[in-house]
């Protein structure tokens, strides 16, 4: 029996509840899965078949004006659906399988062009036009980004990569860390003391450390039972420092330039901790739950409430229930929610002086939206809630 989270702040806040399915009801999960499949590109779509429709906005407001072909959301959705599939009915597991069968082939179009088992955020099989802003070309000429550890970790988990491939990539990752040979472009002053993973695989590319990316790499390590190396340990130590200083709350964009929200950091941590115990994180679990409860109490965004509630459930506690949300309002409230799970952060990999100027003007941030992933997070929440109350 899961423990129930009694946290007075959750009730004082007048928390707006919104989606608790009852008992063994399979209607909502079935509806979500059908809708997720509808939001996946078909053979006759305007983007690569199998990708989930996603969009970029220069403001933190959902918009469908600019469609984006990235593999990031395919990785997240595939990983999450695989994780919750055992808890679904046979009928719904069949739907998951059909979604994954369509999603997996698309990864080939984002794989390293030299055959290495790493993946890029954007397609590598075709000419590429940087989608964020025109002035970047003036600064850097032809813009290309190297493969990144986030898409690689999530992609290999989605693809259920073999132990040999996972081990090979893990060894490769250890060559791209914060060290004296590279310029660390972000973070707080203490970041320089940790030989943690960079986000990027580029040999001549600056180091950018993102705490959420670190949790995804460590999830990849844990799920594949890989032996920890010095970069894993350094990354964990940096995560612990970020937790203890509460910089993920005070300075979210500095510790996680590509996610930038305390709620996402807490959710990613809970996901990592749900795989297998890491004693240093377990000793901080109650503090993390308390922070998640406080964030939940003050959040008015439904997608953020889902993330925080799911985090608390993954930690073994039950947050206040969220009332049933009818399917006819799903599109407006969930699919078109203004909460962006990922940020294209241009200043993060620019030289320090230019970065400060752009960030001071609050420019250079581009927000990525994916309605299908929002629904996947909602489905995960419903599944976790039902499992917790059994």
N, C-alpha and C positions, 0 to 999 in steps of 0.2 A: 504494500500500500504506500503510495507516495505521500510525502508530508505536505500539509497544506500551509501555504505561506500567509501568515497573518502579519501584515505590515500596515500600521495605522496610516501611513502616508498615502497608501493606495485608496483608502476610503475617504480621507479628508479632501483629496483632490477632486472628487466627483468624477472619477475615471469613466470615460465614455466606452461602454462595452459594446462588442459588436459581432462576434461569430463563434458560438459554441454549438456544435451539432450534438444531438442527443443520442445516448445509447449506442445501438449498433446501426443507426441510420446510415445508409450508403448513398443517399440521394445527392448530398452536397459533394462528396468526393467524386462521384460519377460525373456530375455536372462540371466540376472544375477540370477534370481530365479531358472531357470532350471539348471544353473551351480552349484548353492549352493546345490541344491538337489542331483546333481551328486557327490558332495564332502561329502555326508553324507553316513555313512556306512550302507550297506544293510545286510540282514539276512545271507549272505554267505561271509561277509567281514572278514578281519583278526583282526578287533577290534569290540567292543561291538556295535551291531546294534543301529542306531539312533545317534551315536556320529559323530561329524564332525572331519574329519581327521586333526590332528595337530601334530607338530613335535618339537623336542628339538635340539638345537645346542649350543655347547660350545663357539661358536663365533657368533657375530652379523651378521650372513650370513645365508640366507635361505637354509635349507637342509632337505631332506626327509630320511636321513639315520636312524634316530631314531624316530619312531612313538610313540606318547604318548596318553594314554587313560585318559583324564581328562574331568570334567564336566564344567569347567570354560567357554569354548567357547560355549557350548550348552546354558549356561545361558545368555551370551552376545547376541548371535545370536537370541535366542527366544525372549528376551526382546526387542531388536531393531526391529525385524520383527513385533511384536505385536504393537509397537509404530507407525510404518509407515503404517501398513496395511490399516487403514481407508482412506489413500490418494491414494491407488492403485485402478486399475480397478477390476471389478468383477473377471475376469479371473486370474489376478495376486493374488488376495486375496485367491482364491482357491489353488493356488500354495503354498502360505504362510501357509494355513491351513494344507496342506499335509506334508510340512516340519516340522511343529510343532507337528503334530500327531506322526511322527516318532521320534522326538527329546525328547519329554516329558517323555516317559517310562524309558529312560536311567537314569533319576535322582534317581530312586529307588536303583540303584547299588552304589550310592555315599552317601546315607543317613546314618546318625549316626546309629551304630550297635545296640544301645539300644533303638531305636525307637524315639529318640528326633528329632525334626524337624530342624535339622541343617545338613549341607552338607560338605563333604570333597572334596578337589581338585582332589584326586585320588580315585579309587574304594575302597569300604569298604567290599565288598561281597566276596573277594578272597584274596589269599596271595599276598603280595606286595613287590616288590624289588625297593628300592630307585633308581630312574633313573638317578641321576645327576653324582655322582662320587664315586669311590670305597673307597676313604680314609675317607669319613664321617663315615663309619661303624667302622673304627679303633678308632675314637674319641668318638662315642656315642653308639657303639654296634648296636643292632637292631634299625633301624631308622623308626619311625612313626611320622607323623605330626597330630596334632589335627584338628578337623573341623575348618573352618575359616569363618569369617564374610562376606568376599567378595563373596564366592561361595554361602553362605546361603542367603544373600540379593538378589543376582542376580537370584538364583534358585527359591526362593519363589515368586519373581516377574514373572519369566518365567512360573511357575506353577499356577499363579494367586491364591495364597493361601488365605484361608478364613480369614475374620477379626479376628476370635478367634485365629487361628494359628499365624497370623502376630503379634497380640498383645502379645501372649505368648512368641514368640521368641524375640520380642523387649525387654520385661522384662528380659529375660535371658541374652541378650547382655549387659545390664547395669551392670551385675556382672563381666564382663571381661574388665576392664578399667585400665588405668595407675594410680596406687595408691602406697602407701608406702609398700604394701605387696609383690610387684612384682618388678623384675629387668627390668628397661627400657633399651632395648638393642640398640636403634638407635636414630636418630634425632639430633637436635641442642640443645644447652644448655637450651633454654627456653621451650622445649617440656615437661620437668619435671614438669612444673607449671600447666599443663592442664590434668584434669582427663578425657581424651578422650578415645575412644574405642581402644582396642588392636585389632590386626588383627586376633588373635587366641582365641579359646574357651578353650584351655588347662588350667586346674587349676594349674598345676605345670610347666607351660610353660612361658618363658619370654615374656614381653610385647614388641611388635613391632608395632609402629604406622606408618601408611601409609596414606598420605593425599588423595590419590585417593580412597582407601578403605573407608575412612571417607565419601567421596562424594557419594559413592554407598550406604552406610548405610543410609545416610540422604535422598537419593532418595527413598529408600525403605520406610522410615518413611513418607515422603511427599506423595508418591503415595498411601499409605494406610491410609492417614489422621490420623496417630497415634499421640497422645498427646506427646509433647516433654518432655524428662526427662533431668536430669542434665548432663548425658553423651552426649546427643545430643547437648546441649548448649555448653558444653566444647569443643566438636569436632568442632562446628562452629567457636568458638572463636579462636581455634588453626588454622583453615583454614584461617581466617581473618588475623591472625598474619603472616602466610606464604605468603599471598597475599601482605600485606603491606611491608614486608621486601624484597619481591621479591626473597625469598629463593627457590621458585619453579623453578626459572631461574638460580640462582647462585649455588644452592646445590640440584639439582633434585633427586639424589640418596639418599640423607640423609632425605629429606622430604617424598619421595615416593620410598622406596627400591624395591618394586615389579613392579613398572611401570617406574619410573626413567627418564621421559621426560617431559619438560614443555608443549609440545603440548598435551600430554595425560591428564595432569592436567587441562589445559584450556578446553579441550573437555568435560571432566567429570564435571567440574564446570558448563559449559553451559547446559549440560544435566540436572543437578540438578536444575538450575535456570529456565529452560523451563517448569518445572512441575508446580510450583507456586512460587510467589514472596517471597523472603526472604529479608527484607528491608536492612539489613547490606550488603548483596551481591549486591543488586541493586544499592546502593550508590557507588559501586566500578566498576560498569559494564563498563563504558567508558574506565577506565584504563585497564580493562581486554581485551576489544576489541582492544585497542591500542597495547597491548603486543601481542595479537594473530596476529594482522596485521604485526607487526615487525617480529615475528617468521615465518609467512608465506612468508614475503619478502626474508628471508634468507634461507629458506628451499629448498633443491634441490630434496627431496624425495617425490614421488607422494602420497604415503599413508599418510605421514605427512601433505601434502598440503590438502588432503581430510579432515582429522581431523580438521585442523584449519579453513578451509572454512565452514565446518559444524557447528563448534562452533560459528563462526560469524553469520551464518544464524539463529542459535538457539537464538542468542541475538537480532535478529530483523534487521540485516543489511545485505547488499548484497556485498560479496567480488567480485573481478574481476572474470569474467566467466572462466570456464575451458573448453577448446575445446573438441570436441567429440573424444573419444578414440575408435577405431574400435575393435570389438570383437576378431579379430584374433591376437591382441597383449595383450589381457587381461591377459592371463596366465603368460606371462613373466613379465609384468610391475606391475600387481596387485597381482595375486596369489602367485608369487614367490618373492615378494618384501622383501628386507632385513630389513625393519622396523618391530621390534618386539613390540607387544602391551603389553606383559607381560614378567617379568623377574623372574626366579627362583634364589633368592638371598640367597645363603648358609650363607654368613657371617652375615646376618641380625639377625639370632637367635643363633649365637655362642657367647661365652664369649668375653668381650671387647678386651682383649689382642690378642687373636687368630683372632678376627675379623679384627683388625687393620693390622696384619701381612698379612692376606690373601688379604685384599683390597689393601694394598700397592703393592702387587705383581699383582694386577689387575686380581685376580683369583676368582673362586667361583660363577661367574655369568653364568646363563644358560638361553638361549633365546627361548621363545615359539612362534611358528608360526602357523597360521591357515588360509589357503587360503580362506575358506568359510567365515570367519569373515571379511577378507579384502574386499571380494565382497559385504558383507552385509553393510560395511561402505560406499562403493562406491554407492550402491543402496540408502542408506539413503541420501547421498549427492545429488544425482540426484533428489530424491523425494523432498527434502528441496528446491532445486533450482527451480524446476518447481512450487512448491507452492508459493515461494516468488515472482515470476514474473507474477502470475495470476492477 
